[in-house]
Amino acid sequence: MCSCMKHDLESPVKTDLSFWTLVDDVMHITLQKSDKGHTWSSPILGQGRLDPYTSDLEQKRLMLQRFQEAAQFNGTCPDPRTFLGGIYTD
């Protein structure tokens, strides 16, 4: 539970990398997800949800981001057939 809001979060966060700022009387909260590859449908449990199309786009963006990070880390491109569970075709 996030004590500043008194609401349950959708998923666990890294508290040491999460923070808030106050700008012009507006609080901005930045939460670092514990699981980088997981798409949150909403940061706060039960509050507003991403529509399925936007959720799918976000999941693809996250996968591309992780693919790029893996390629930069070791200098080679990961095999898309096996990276993050691979690509499934029917």
VENDAQUI-V286395 format. One record per helix or strand. SS is the DSSP state (alpha for helix, beta for strand). FROM is the first residue (numbers start at 1). TO is the last residue. If there is no record, write none. Layout:
ss = (SS,SS)
from = (FROM,FROM)
to = (TO,TO)
This chain:
ss = (beta,beta,beta,beta,alpha,beta,beta,beta,beta,alpha,alpha)
from = (2,7,9,13,15,19,26,33,44,52,83)
to = (2,7,9,13,17,23,30,33,44,74,85)
